Amino acid sequence: MANSGGDAGRGPAVDFRVLAGGQTGADRGALDAALDAGVPCGGWCPAGRWAEDGPIAARYPLRETPETDPLVRTRRNVADADGTLVLTLGAPDAGTQATVDAAEDLGRPWLEIDLSAMADEAAALKIAAWIGQVPIRTLNVAGPRESKAPGLRDRVRHVLGAVLSMM
């Protein structure tokens, strides 16, 4: 499901950036992939650097919102990005759906991929094509937390790492 699509293969993206909110699961997988690839990353996280596993580690270069409400972080990350990638393992939960709703409310392009229904390589090609067509230089990545989608962090890290290696 998405509101745009396209072709990939732009060469190295010197000015490409990844944003995420720092929660376990999809957010951490995205930040880890960016850090692994040497791609600038950041984003907004709730006040106190709150995540389900405790305070978000300092290795993730995130800015705190003044509020503890995760929806504030979600809207800021969507607003700061050229597009939002939503990665799930099955149907999106309420928090993940709030990201899609924010993208629609703010008129930002978004792409949702259920990784349980697609091989990693196919997902990476689809994402790279979408990034190239929109075009996106600042990508927000979101999805469920790890407790709601066990194994998602590693899948996102692998898929997004493959995308970043294509750029």
N, C-alpha and C positions, 0 to 999 in steps of 0.2 A: 504494500500500500504506500503510495507517495503522491505528491502533487507535482512532481517533475521527474525526468529521466534523461539519459544521454550517453555519450561516448567518453572513453578514458584515454590516458596516455599523453600527459602534458610534459613529462620530464620533471626534474627536481623542482619542488615547490619551496623556494627559498623563504617566501613570506607566508607559508601555511602555518596554521596554529590550531591546536585542539583544546577545546574547553570541556569541562565536566564538573559535576558538583562534589565529587570526592566520596560519595557513598560507596559501600561495598558493591560488588557485582559489576554492572556495565560501566559505571563511572570509573572505578579503579582500573578495570581492564583497559579503558581508553587512555587514561593518564599513563599507565605503565607502558603501553605501546608507544606513545609519544616519547616518553623518556628513553625507552630502549632505542628508538630511531633517531634521537637527538633533535626531535621536532619540538618547537616551543609549545608549552601547554600552560593551562591555568584554568581560571573559572571562579565562580562564586560558590561558597559553602555557607551553611547556617552558622550563626554566631556560636562561638565556643568550638568551632570545627567539629560539630556533632556528626557522628555516623553510628550505625548500629553496633559496631565493634569498639566504640570508644572514640576519643579524639582522633581526627585525621592526622596522619603523620606529616611532619614538617617537610619531608621530601617532595610532597605534592604542593606546588606553588599556587595556592588558592587564597582568595581574599574572602574575608568573613562579611556577611551581610550584618546589619545591625540587629536583625530579627532572628529568632530561633526557628521560625516557620520555614520548612524546606520549600514550600511553594514560592517564597520570595526568591530563593536561590535559583529555582527552576526558571522563573520568568526572566531573571537577570541574565542567565546563561543563554536562553533562547534569544533575548533581545540583542545580546552582544555578538551573536553569530550570524554568518551569512546563511546558514542552514543547520538543521538539527537531524542527526541520525539516531534513530531509536532501534535498539537491538534487544530482542527478547528471546526467551525459550518458551514459546507458547503464547497464549493471549496476554496482552498487556494488563498489568494490575492498575489500580486506581492512581497511584503515583506516576506511573509511566504514562497513563492516559492524560494526566494533567499536563505533561510535557507536550504532547500532541495538541491538546487544547490551547496551550499558550502559544505554540507556533501558529496555529490557525488564527487565534485572536490578534496576534501581532503581524500577521501577513508574511510570515517567514516560511520558506520552503522546508519540507521535512520528508524523510524517507524512513519507513518502518520495515524492518526485516526480522522475521521469525527464524532464528538460527536452527530451531529444531526441525524446520521444514526445508532447509537448504544446506548443501555442502559448503564448507568454509571458503573454498576456492571460488565457487559460483557467487557467494555473497560478496567476497572481496571485489570481484569483477563488476558486479552490479553497483556497489558503492562507489568504486573509482569512476565508473561511467557517469553516475549521478553528480558526483563532485565536479567532474569536468564540464558537464553541461550547464549546471546552474549559473555560473561557476561559484565555487566556494573556496575561500581563503581562510576563513575562521569557521571551524566545524564544531558544533556542540554535539556531544555524544551522551545519550541517556538510555536508561532501561531499568529493569528491576534490580533491587538489592540482592545480594548473594543468598540470603536466607529464603527468599521467595523464588529464586532461580539458581539452585546449586550448579556450579560449574560455569556460570555465565562469565565471570571475570576472565577465566582462562580462554574461553572461546572468543570474547571480544578482543583480548590482547592479541590473539593469533590472527583473527580476521583483520583488525585495524592495522596490525603490523604488516600484513601482506599488502594492504591498500597503500600504506605509507611507502613501502618499498617500490611501488609502481610509479610514484610521483617524481 
